[in-house]
């Protein structure tokens, strides 16, 4: 008993405090960046239904590209964490510069894709002409911001790997602060400013054009580049990065450095892309089940996604801590760090389940007053309560494995669990049920599939961590 108490005091409790210190700013940054998308949708919706549709369709195209870039560049975090833990500060700048070259290439590739493939996709999706026209203008503007957000994510991954997660929070809030007024001016133009400020407004300001979806895209691009430049400035001037000398000289692209980042980071990007497409495809399948079902599904997904931010942030912080400890050559301690983080994720899952269940009726009422949607959403939330444990476990087990740079197995497990078990099983249950036992389970079948997929991922990732930890 005394040995257990000593280990808690000397190992687990200090690690828990350090992990939460890293995770909470990450969570705030994630929420701030998500809020930019919420603001875009809300302000576009107030301008008009076509603009709202154009921005929503556009988001469904550029957001997965951004998440793939973000995941790939997250490979820099364990690389920096290992170097920092091994006190190899002189090698950190070289690794970061390789990530910046990769970020620039990914950002430019994403921009080109947004310029070239949207028209065929809109034709395939039978998007109405007015919506397609506005959405193309919106995406053309967002495309200019893609290199900026990629560079920001690379520098954020560097800062996180250095155990400094707060800068990403403050700079994400700066991006949000820039996005809101930029949206207002560019979407609504002079008429919106006159409504807000009245006769006090200078004459030239009242003549600004209302750009609608195009203005929303420009504002998003401005906020992306603002975050990139702010992060570059902070990493250049911040005392926390002085030992790295990040901006003293620029290292040229190196095949070995880029290959290491791609080997570690690309599987992360693929895994995140697989997760995004899982929910996108389920939303498309559910769309055929009627407006009430679609509304209930979206409300449940929106609320559970918000609660997921804390386990997700904990997993990102766990990557840093495991990477730091391994870089120090403390292999046994790294195992304690990893499993301590997994244990904390169980506690957070229990808290999320309690919050979800007790607040569901009140939160659902904020989304809709339709009693049919409210009732159906509650039944979906009941299923969502069940997968909080497996969802929190799988993201933190994956975070720990990424600290070991063991990312390819995470990708394989994610693809198998999400697409085959989660999507395949959910679609079978939703459209066919359990043979003679039940008829088609509809939206509940898809959510049962999610539970099965996330649980499968948690079990397989737990097996992998036990094997290598």
Secondary structure as a PSIPRED ss2 file (coil, helix, strand):
# PSIPRED VFORMAT (PSIPRED V4.0)

   1 X C   1.000  0.000  0.000
   2 X H   0.000  1.000  0.000
   3 X H   0.000  1.000  0.000
   4 X H   0.000  1.000  0.000
   5 X H   0.000  1.000  0.000
   6 X H   0.000  1.000  0.000
   7 X H   0.000  1.000  0.000
   8 X H   0.000  1.000  0.000
   9 X H   0.000  1.000  0.000
  10 X H   0.000  1.000  0.000
  11 X H   0.000  1.000  0.000
  12 X H   0.000  1.000  0.000
  13 X H   0.000  1.000  0.000
  14 X H   0.000  1.000  0.000
  15 X H   0.000  1.000  0.000
  16 X H   0.000  1.000  0.000
  17 X H   0.000  1.000  0.000
  18 X H   0.000  1.000  0.000
  19 X H   0.000  1.000  0.000
  20 X H   0.000  1.000  0.000
  21 X H   0.000  1.000  0.000
  22 X H   0.000  1.000  0.000
  23 X H   0.000  1.000  0.000
  24 X H   0.000  1.000  0.000
  25 X H   0.000  1.000  0.000
  26 X H   0.000  1.000  0.000
  27 X H   0.000  1.000  0.000
  28 X H   0.000  1.000  0.000
  29 X H   0.000  1.000  0.000
  30 X H   0.000  1.000  0.000
  31 X H   0.000  1.000  0.000
  32 X H   0.000  1.000  0.000
  33 X H   0.000  1.000  0.000
  34 X H   0.000  1.000  0.000
  35 X H   0.000  1.000  0.000
  36 X H   0.000  1.000  0.000
  37 X H   0.000  1.000  0.000
  38 X H   0.000  1.000  0.000
  39 X H   0.000  1.000  0.000
  40 X H   0.000  1.000  0.000
  41 X H   0.000  1.000  0.000
  42 X H   0.000  1.000  0.000
  43 X H   0.000  1.000  0.000
  44 X H   0.000  1.000  0.000
  45 X H   0.000  1.000  0.000
  46 X H   0.000  1.000  0.000
  47 X H   0.000  1.000  0.000
  48 X C   1.000  0.000  0.000
  49 X H   0.000  1.000  0.000
  50 X H   0.000  1.000  0.000
  51 X H   0.000  1.000  0.000
  52 X H   0.000  1.000  0.000
  53 X H   0.000  1.000  0.000
  54 X H   0.000  1.000  0.000
  55 X H   0.000  1.000  0.000
  56 X H   0.000  1.000  0.000
  57 X H   0.000  1.000  0.000
  58 X H   0.000  1.000  0.000
  59 X H   0.000  1.000  0.000
  60 X H   0.000  1.000  0.000
  61 X H   0.000  1.000  0.000
  62 X H   0.000  1.000  0.000
  63 X H   0.000  1.000  0.000
  64 X H   0.000  1.000  0.000
  65 X H   0.000  1.000  0.000
  66 X H   0.000  1.000  0.000
  67 X H   0.000  1.000  0.000
  68 X H   0.000  1.000  0.000
  69 X H   0.000  1.000  0.000
  70 X H   0.000  1.000  0.000
  71 X H   0.000  1.000  0.000
  72 X H   0.000  1.000  0.000
  73 X H   0.000  1.000  0.000
  74 X C   1.000  0.000  0.000
  75 X H   0.000  1.000  0.000
  76 X H   0.000  1.000  0.000
  77 X H   0.000  1.000  0.000
  78 X H   0.000  1.000  0.000
  79 X H   0.000  1.000  0.000
  80 X H   0.000  1.000  0.000
  81 X H   0.000  1.000  0.000
  82 X H   0.000  1.000  0.000
  83 X H   0.000  1.000  0.000
  84 X H   0.000  1.000  0.000
  85 X H   0.000  1.000  0.000
  86 X C   1.000  0.000  0.000
  87 X C   1.000  0.000  0.000
  88 X C   1.000  0.000  0.000
  89 X H   0.000  1.000  0.000
  90 X H   0.000  1.000  0.000
  91 X H   0.000  1.000  0.000
  92 X H   0.000  1.000  0.000
  93 X H   0.000  1.000  0.000
  94 X H   0.000  1.000  0.000
  95 X H   0.000  1.000  0.000
  96 X H   0.000  1.000  0.000
  97 X H   0.000  1.000  0.000
  98 X H   0.000  1.000  0.000
  99 X H   0.000  1.000  0.000
 100 X H   0.000  1.000  0.000
 101 X H   0.000  1.000  0.000
 102 X H   0.000  1.000  0.000
 103 X H   0.000  1.000  0.000
 104 X H   0.000  1.000  0.000
 105 X H   0.000  1.000  0.000
 106 X H   0.000  1.000  0.000
 107 X H   0.000  1.000  0.000
 108 X H   0.000  1.000  0.000
 109 X H   0.000  1.000  0.000
 110 X H   0.000  1.000  0.000
 111 X H   0.000  1.000  0.000
 112 X H   0.000  1.000  0.000
 113 X H   0.000  1.000  0.000
 114 X H   0.000  1.000  0.000
 115 X H   0.000  1.000  0.000
 116 X H   0.000  1.000  0.000
 117 X C   1.000  0.000  0.000
 118 X H   0.000  1.000  0.000
 119 X H   0.000  1.000  0.000
 120 X H   0.000  1.000  0.000
 121 X H   0.000  1.000  0.000
 122 X H   0.000  1.000  0.000
 123 X H   0.000  1.000  0.000
 124 X H   0.000  1.000  0.000
 125 X C   1.000  0.000  0.000
 126 X C   1.000  0.000  0.000
 127 X C   1.000  0.000  0.000
 128 X C   1.000  0.000  0.000
 129 X H   0.000  1.000  0.000
 130 X H   0.000  1.000  0.000
 131 X H   0.000  1.000  0.000
 132 X H   0.000  1.000  0.000
 133 X H   0.000  1.000  0.000
 134 X H   0.000  1.000  0.000
 135 X H   0.000  1.000  0.000
 136 X H   0.000  1.000  0.000
 137 X H   0.000  1.000  0.000
 138 X H   0.000  1.000  0.000
 139 X H   0.000  1.000  0.000
 140 X H   0.000  1.000  0.000
 141 X H   0.000  1.000  0.000
 142 X H   0.000  1.000  0.000
 143 X H   0.000  1.000  0.000
 144 X H   0.000  1.000  0.000
 145 X H   0.000  1.000  0.000
 146 X H   0.000  1.000  0.000
 147 X H   0.000  1.000  0.000
 148 X H   0.000  1.000  0.000
 149 X H   0.000  1.000  0.000
 150 X H   0.000  1.000  0.000
 151 X H   0.000  1.000  0.000
 152 X H   0.000  1.000  0.000
 153 X H   0.000  1.000  0.000
 154 X H   0.000  1.000  0.000
 155 X H   0.000  1.000  0.000
 156 X H   0.000  1.000  0.000
 157 X H   0.000  1.000  0.000
 158 X H   0.000  1.000  0.000
 159 X H   0.000  1.000  0.000
 160 X H   0.000  1.000  0.000
 161 X H   0.000  1.000  0.000
 162 X C   1.000  0.000  0.000
 163 X C   1.000  0.000  0.000
 164 X C   1.000  0.000  0.000
 165 X C   1.000  0.000  0.000
 166 X H   0.000  1.000  0.000
 167 X H   0.000  1.000  0.000
 168 X H   0.000  1.000  0.000
 169 X H   0.000  1.000  0.000
 170 X H   0.000  1.000  0.000
 171 X H   0.000  1.000  0.000
 172 X H   0.000  1.000  0.000
 173 X H   0.000  1.000  0.000
 174 X H   0.000  1.000  0.000
 175 X H   0.000  1.000  0.000
 176 X H   0.000  1.000  0.000
 177 X H   0.000  1.000  0.000
 178 X H   0.000  1.000  0.000
 179 X H   0.000  1.000  0.000
 180 X H   0.000  1.000  0.000
 181 X H   0.000  1.000  0.000
 182 X H   0.000  1.000  0.000
 183 X H   0.000  1.000  0.000
 184 X H   0.000  1.000  0.000
 185 X H   0.000  1.000  0.000
 186 X H   0.000  1.000  0.000
 187 X H   0.000  1.000  0.000
 188 X H   0.000  1.000  0.000
 189 X H   0.000  1.000  0.000
 190 X H   0.000  1.000  0.000
 191 X H   0.000  1.000  0.000
 192 X H   0.000  1.000  0.000
 193 X H   0.000  1.000  0.000
 194 X H   0.000  1.000  0.000
 195 X H   0.000  1.000  0.000
 196 X H   0.000  1.000  0.000
 197 X H   0.000  1.000  0.000
 198 X H   0.000  1.000  0.000
 199 X H   0.000  1.000  0.000
 200 X H   0.000  1.000  0.000
 201 X C   1.000  0.000  0.000
 202 X C   1.000  0.000  0.000
 203 X H   0.000  1.000  0.000
 204 X H   0.000  1.000  0.000
 205 X H   0.000  1.000  0.000
 206 X H   0.000  1.000  0.000
 207 X C   1.000  0.000  0.000
 208 X C   1.000  0.000  0.000
 209 X C   1.000  0.000  0.000
 210 X C   1.000  0.000  0.000
 211 X C   1.000  0.000  0.000
 212 X C   1.000  0.000  0.000
 213 X H   0.000  1.000  0.000
 214 X H   0.000  1.000  0.000
 215 X H   0.000  1.000  0.000
 216 X H   0.000  1.000  0.000
 217 X H   0.000  1.000  0.000
 218 X H   0.000  1.000  0.000
 219 X H   0.000  1.000  0.000
 220 X H   0.000  1.000  0.000
 221 X H   0.000  1.000  0.000
 222 X H   0.000  1.000  0.000
 223 X H   0.000  1.000  0.000
 224 X H   0.000  1.000  0.000
 225 X H   0.000  1.000  0.000
 226 X H   0.000  1.000  0.000
 227 X H   0.000  1.000  0.000
 228 X H   0.000  1.000  0.000
 229 X H   0.000  1.000  0.000
 230 X H   0.000  1.000  0.000
 231 X H   0.000  1.000  0.000
 232 X H   0.000  1.000  0.000
 233 X H   0.000  1.000  0.000
 234 X H   0.000  1.000  0.000
 235 X H   0.000  1.000  0.000
 236 X H   0.000  1.000  0.000
 237 X H   0.000  1.000  0.000
 238 X C   1.000  0.000  0.000
 239 X H   0.000  1.000  0.000
 240 X H   0.000  1.000  0.000
 241 X H   0.000  1.000  0.000
 242 X C   1.000  0.000  0.000
 243 X C   1.000  0.000  0.000
 244 X C   1.000  0.000  0.000
 245 X C   1.000  0.000  0.000
 246 X C   1.000  0.000  0.000
 247 X C   1.000  0.000  0.000
 248 X C   1.000  0.000  0.000
 249 X C   1.000  0.000  0.000
 250 X C   1.000  0.000  0.000
 251 X C   1.000  0.000  0.000
 252 X C   1.000  0.000  0.000
 253 X C   1.000  0.000  0.000
 254 X C   1.000  0.000  0.000
 255 X H   0.000  1.000  0.000
 256 X H   0.000  1.000  0.000
 257 X H   0.000  1.000  0.000
 258 X H   0.000  1.000  0.000
 259 X H   0.000  1.000  0.000
 260 X H   0.000  1.000  0.000
 261 X H   0.000  1.000  0.000
 262 X H   0.000  1.000  0.000
 263 X H   0.000  1.000  0.000
 264 X H   0.000  1.000  0.000
 265 X H   0.000  1.000  0.000
 266 X H   0.000  1.000  0.000
 267 X H   0.000  1.000  0.000
 268 X H   0.000  1.000  0.000
 269 X H   0.000  1.000  0.000
 270 X H   0.000  1.000  0.000
 271 X H   0.000  1.000  0.000
 272 X H   0.000  1.000  0.000
 273 X H   0.000  1.000  0.000
 274 X H   0.000  1.000  0.000
 275 X H   0.000  1.000  0.000
 276 X H   0.000  1.000  0.000
 277 X H   0.000  1.000  0.000
 278 X H   0.000  1.000  0.000
 279 X H   0.000  1.000  0.000
 280 X H   0.000  1.000  0.000
 281 X H   0.000  1.000  0.000
 282 X H   0.000  1.000  0.000
 283 X H   0.000  1.000  0.000
 284 X H   0.000  1.000  0.000
 285 X H   0.000  1.000  0.000
 286 X H   0.000  1.000  0.000
 287 X H   0.000  1.000  0.000
 288 X H   0.000  1.000  0.000
 289 X H   0.000  1.000  0.000
 290 X C   1.000  0.000  0.000
 291 X H   0.000  1.000  0.000
 292 X H   0.000  1.000  0.000
 293 X H   0.000  1.000  0.000
 294 X H   0.000  1.000  0.000
 295 X H   0.000  1.000  0.000
 296 X H   0.000  1.000  0.000
 297 X H   0.000  1.000  0.000
 298 X H   0.000  1.000  0.000
 299 X H   0.000  1.000  0.000
 300 X H   0.000  1.000  0.000
 301 X H   0.000  1.000  0.000
 302 X H   0.000  1.000  0.000
 303 X H   0.000  1.000  0.000
 304 X H   0.000  1.000  0.000
 305 X H   0.000  1.000  0.000
 306 X H   0.000  1.000  0.000
 307 X H   0.000  1.000  0.000
 308 X H   0.000  1.000  0.000
 309 X H   0.000  1.000  0.000
 310 X H   0.000  1.000  0.000
 311 X H   0.000  1.000  0.000
 312 X H   0.000  1.000  0.000
 313 X H   0.000  1.000  0.000
 314 X H   0.000  1.000  0.000
 315 X H   0.000  1.000  0.000
 316 X H   0.000  1.000  0.000
 317 X H   0.000  1.000  0.000
 318 X H   0.000  1.000  0.000
 319 X H   0.000  1.000  0.000
 320 X H   0.000  1.000  0.000
 321 X H   0.000  1.000  0.000
 322 X H   0.000  1.000  0.000
 323 X H   0.000  1.000  0.000
 324 X H   0.000  1.000  0.000
 325 X H   0.000  1.000  0.000
 326 X H   0.000  1.000  0.000
 327 X H   0.000  1.000  0.000
 328 X C   1.000  0.000  0.000
 329 X C   1.000  0.000  0.000
 330 X C   1.000  0.000  0.000
 331 X H   0.000  1.000  0.000
 332 X H   0.000  1.000  0.000
 333 X H   0.000  1.000  0.000
 334 X H   0.000  1.000  0.000
 335 X H   0.000  1.000  0.000
 336 X H   0.000  1.000  0.000
 337 X H   0.000  1.000  0.000
 338 X H   0.000  1.000  0.000
 339 X H   0.000  1.000  0.000
 340 X H   0.000  1.000  0.000
 341 X H   0.000  1.000  0.000
 342 X H   0.000  1.000  0.000
 343 X H   0.000  1.000  0.000
 344 X H   0.000  1.000  0.000
 345 X H   0.000  1.000  0.000
 346 X H   0.000  1.000  0.000
 347 X H   0.000  1.000  0.000
 348 X H   0.000  1.000  0.000
 349 X H   0.000  1.000  0.000
 350 X H   0.000  1.000  0.000
 351 X H   0.000  1.000  0.000
 352 X H   0.000  1.000  0.000
 353 X H   0.000  1.000  0.000
 354 X H   0.000  1.000  0.000
 355 X H   0.000  1.000  0.000
 356 X H   0.000  1.000  0.000
 357 X H   0.000  1.000  0.000
 358 X H   0.000  1.000  0.000
 359 X H   0.000  1.000  0.000
 360 X H   0.000  1.000  0.000
 361 X H   0.000  1.000  0.000
 362 X H   0.000  1.000  0.000
 363 X H   0.000  1.000  0.000
 364 X H   0.000  1.000  0.000
 365 X H   0.000  1.000  0.000
 366 X H   0.000  1.000  0.000
 367 X H   0.000  1.000  0.000
 368 X C   1.000  0.000  0.000
 369 X C   1.000  0.000  0.000
 370 X C   1.000  0.000  0.000
 371 X H   0.000  1.000  0.000
 372 X H   0.000  1.000  0.000
 373 X H   0.000  1.000  0.000
 374 X H   0.000  1.000  0.000
 375 X H   0.000  1.000  0.000
 376 X H   0.000  1.000  0.000
 377 X H   0.000  1.000  0.000
 378 X H   0.000  1.000  0.000
 379 X H   0.000  1.000  0.000
 380 X H   0.000  1.000  0.000
 381 X H   0.000  1.000  0.000
 382 X H   0.000  1.000  0.000
 383 X H   0.000  1.000  0.000
 384 X H   0.000  1.000  0.000
 385 X H   0.000  1.000  0.000
 386 X H   0.000  1.000  0.000
 387 X C   1.000  0.000  0.000
 388 X H   0.000  1.000  0.000
 389 X H   0.000  1.000  0.000
 390 X H   0.000  1.000  0.000
 391 X H   0.000  1.000  0.000
 392 X H   0.000  1.000  0.000
 393 X H   0.000  1.000  0.000
 394 X H   0.000  1.000  0.000
 395 X H   0.000  1.000  0.000
 396 X H   0.000  1.000  0.000
 397 X H   0.000  1.000  0.000
 398 X H   0.000  1.000  0.000
 399 X H   0.000  1.000  0.000
 400 X H   0.000  1.000  0.000
 401 X H   0.000  1.000  0.000
 402 X H   0.000  1.000  0.000
 403 X H   0.000  1.000  0.000
 404 X C   1.000  0.000  0.000
 405 X C   1.000  0.000  0.000
 406 X C   1.000  0.000  0.000
 407 X C   1.000  0.000  0.000
 408 X H   0.000  1.000  0.000
 409 X H   0.000  1.000  0.000
 410 X H   0.000  1.000  0.000
 411 X H   0.000  1.000  0.000
 412 X H   0.000  1.000  0.000
 413 X H   0.000  1.000  0.000
 414 X H   0.000  1.000  0.000
 415 X H   0.000  1.000  0.000
 416 X H   0.000  1.000  0.000
 417 X H   0.000  1.000  0.000
 418 X H   0.000  1.000  0.000
 419 X H   0.000  1.000  0.000
 420 X H   0.000  1.000  0.000
 421 X H   0.000  1.000  0.000
 422 X H   0.000  1.000  0.000
 423 X H   0.000  1.000  0.000
 424 X H   0.000  1.000  0.000
 425 X H   0.000  1.000  0.000
 426 X H   0.000  1.000  0.000
 427 X H   0.000  1.000  0.000
 428 X H   0.000  1.000  0.000
 429 X H   0.000  1.000  0.000
 430 X H   0.000  1.000  0.000
 431 X H   0.000  1.000  0.000
 432 X C   1.000  0.000  0.000
 433 X C   1.000  0.000  0.000
 434 X C   1.000  0.000  0.000
 435 X C   1.000  0.000  0.000
 436 X C   1.000  0.000  0.000
 437 X C   1.000  0.000  0.000
 438 X C   1.000  0.000  0.000
 439 X C   1.000  0.000  0.000
 440 X C   1.000  0.000  0.000
 441 X C   1.000  0.000  0.000
 442 X C   1.000  0.000  0.000
 443 X H   0.000  1.000  0.000
 444 X H   0.000  1.000  0.000
 445 X H   0.000  1.000  0.000
 446 X H   0.000  1.000  0.000
 447 X H   0.000  1.000  0.000
 448 X H   0.000  1.000  0.000
 449 X H   0.000  1.000  0.000
 450 X H   0.000  1.000  0.000
 451 X H   0.000  1.000  0.000
 452 X H   0.000  1.000  0.000
 453 X H   0.000  1.000  0.000
 454 X H   0.000  1.000  0.000
 455 X H   0.000  1.000  0.000
 456 X H   0.000  1.000  0.000
 457 X H   0.000  1.000  0.000
 458 X H   0.000  1.000  0.000
 459 X H   0.000  1.000  0.000
 460 X H   0.000  1.000  0.000
 461 X H   0.000  1.000  0.000
 462 X H   0.000  1.000  0.000
 463 X H   0.000  1.000  0.000
 464 X H   0.000  1.000  0.000
 465 X H   0.000  1.000  0.000
 466 X H   0.000  1.000  0.000
 467 X H   0.000  1.000  0.000
 468 X H   0.000  1.000  0.000
 469 X C   1.000  0.000  0.000
